[in-house]
Amino acid sequence: MRCACLVEFKDDHLLLVRVRENQHWYLPGGKIEPDETAEQALTRELQEELRITLASESIRYLYTVKGPAYGTNGDVELICFSADWEGDIRPAAEITDARPIHIHDSDKLAPAVRLLCEKHLAARSE
């Protein structure tokens, strides 16, 4: 499964979302549909799930992380972007919560998010 995800990282905290009170937290974003680019999927998912509108000219590819999918068999590919947005974050659809989580709270993170923190963000927090 391929997903487009927003990475909002500040002061050792990463903006994460929780789906239907699941134990683990995920990056905001979602599955890339066959007829979409990763940027289009990111824009659509964040509008649907967080009610924010991305500034299209600000969307920047960061990195891709592959890791175990949480709750299903197989792997997930997280195509990660940074972006500016308009609006206040308001969880919608299946998202029940959105908040900054410390990157070292690994017991709260979905497995692929944990890999992202270890490989890309931990060095930036030191």
C-alpha positions in Angstrom: 0.0 0.0 0.0 1.3 3.5 -0.9 0.3 6.5 1.2 1.0 10.2 0.9 1.8 11.8 4.3 2.4 15.1 5.8 5.4 15.5 8.1 5.0 18.5 10.4 8.0 18.3 12.8 8.8 21.0 15.4 10.5 20.9 18.8 10.9 17.1 18.8 7.2 16.7 18.2 5.5 15.2 15.1 1.9 16.0 14.1 0.1 12.7 14.2 -3.4 11.4 13.9 -5.4 8.6 15.5 -8.0 6.6 13.8 -11.1 5.5 15.7 -9.3 5.5 19.1 -6.7 3.0 17.8 -3.8 2.6 20.2 -1.2 3.8 17.6 -0.8 7.1 15.9 -0.2 7.7 12.2 1.0 10.5 9.9 -1.8 12.6 8.5 -2.6 11.6 4.9 -3.7 8.4 3.2 -3.8 6.0 0.4 -2.9 7.1 -3.1 -5.7 6.2 -5.5 -4.7 4.7 -9.0 -5.6 7.9 -10.8 -3.8 10.3 -8.4 -0.3 11.7 -7.9 1.0 11.5 -4.4 0.6 15.3 -4.1 -3.0 15.1 -5.2 -3.7 12.3 -2.7 -2.1 14.3 0.1 -4.2 17.4 -0.7 -7.4 15.3 -0.9 -6.8 13.3 2.3 -5.9 16.3 4.4 -9.0 18.2 3.3 -11.2 15.2 4.0 -9.6 14.2 7.3 -8.3 17.4 8.9 -10.3 20.1 7.0 -7.1 21.9 6.0 -6.3 23.2 2.6 -2.7 22.8 1.4 -0.9 25.6 -0.4 0.0 23.6 -3.5 3.1 25.6 -4.3 4.5 24.8 -0.8 4.3 21.0 -1.1 7.8 19.5 -1.0 8.8 15.9 -1.2 11.0 14.8 1.8 11.6 11.1 1.8 9.9 7.7 1.4 9.8 5.2 4.3 8.8 1.5 3.8 7.8 -0.5 6.9 5.4 -2.9 8.3 1.7 -1.9 8.0 -0.1 -1.7 11.3 -3.1 -3.9 11.7 -2.7 -5.6 8.3 -0.3 -8.0 6.6 2.4 -6.6 4.4 4.3 -3.3 4.2 3.3 0.3 3.7 5.2 2.9 1.7 4.9 6.4 3.2 5.7 9.1 0.7 6.4 12.0 3.0 6.0 15.7 2.2 6.1 19.0 4.0 3.6 21.7 3.2 2.0 24.9 4.4 -1.8 25.0 4.9 -4.8 27.2 5.6 -7.3 26.6 8.2 -7.4 25.1 11.7 -7.0 21.3 12.1 -10.4 19.8 12.8 -10.4 15.9 12.8 -13.1 14.5 10.5 -14.0 11.3 8.7 -12.3 8.4 10.5 -9.8 10.6 12.3 -10.7 11.0 16.0 -7.7 13.0 17.2 -4.8 15.0 15.9 -1.9 16.4 18.0 1.8 16.7 18.2 3.4 13.6 19.7 7.1 13.4 20.9 9.2 11.4 18.5 10.6 9.3 21.4 7.2 8.1 22.5 7.7 5.1 20.3 5.1 3.0 22.1 2.4 5.3 20.7 3.7 5.2 17.1 2.6 2.9 14.3 5.6 0.8 13.1 6.4 2.7 9.9 6.1 6.1 11.8 8.6 4.7 14.3 11.0 4.0 11.4 10.5 7.5 10.1 11.5 8.9 13.5 14.5 6.7 13.8 15.9 7.2 10.3 15.0 10.8 9.5 13.9 12.8 12.5 15.9 11.6 15.6 19.1 13.2 14.2 17.3 16.5 13.6 16.2 16.6 17.3 19.6 16.5 18.8 
